[in-house]
Amino acid sequence: MITEKARPEILSLIRQHYPQLAERNLQDAIADEGTIMHFKSGSLIMDFGAYVKIMPLIIKGSIKVSREDEEGNELFLYYLKPGETCSMSFTCCLMDKKSEIRTVAEEDTTLIGIPTRFMDEWMSRYPSWKNFVMTSYDNRMLELVRTIDSIAFKKMDERLMDYLEQKAEANGSQTLNATHQEIAYDLNASREAISRLLKQLEKDGVVQLGRNRIELL
């Protein structure tokens, strides 16, 4: 991870990627207190059980968010993309809770990290910040409902296609670099089942498989 304090650049990035945060005083506050952070693809940003130190504003790249059950099984939840934030981090900030999610840079990612001590204060001071946080909550809730619906009502082949399409959107590419084991881990499935389904999708002309590579056709 690389960090830098660059007030003029932060101000420019906020205006470019977060136009909904329109109050000039709020933009100045983010520029004063925020830090630009760079993460290489695959880097761990926040782990299960860690205290949340920052609230991220995604500028470039994407972040994979996953959940872990009591037995240590991990389940993919959703991706965070530029212009978004992690509202679950905000909940942990307010309640001083340890993180119940893991966030990993899906690709090279740049974000603005805002220290958690400002989260509650800005909610009452800046209406556009409050609206932004509430909208983020709503969007994440919809994502979680879709995840629950997928697990409860969809067959594994449908879940696999949904996952591949979300991954392609997050990476901005139809060619995905991922092993069958990594996909199985994200979907809480066996590697054998994922390999079998991918081979069937290749037979149906939906994907083309390579070594640690999947191309959506």
Buried (B, 14 or more C-beta within 10 A) or exposed (E): EEEEEEEEEBBEBBBEBBEEBBBEEBBBBBBEBBBBBBBEBEBEBBEBEBEBEBBBBBBBBBBBBBBBEEEEEBBBBBBBBBEBBBBBBBBBBEEEEEBEBBBBBBBBBBBBBBEBEBBEEBBEBBEBBEEBBEBBBEBBEEBBEBBEEBEEEEEBBEBBBBBBEBBBEBBEEBEBBBBBEEBBBBBBBEBEBBBBBBEEBBEEEBBBBEEEEBBBE
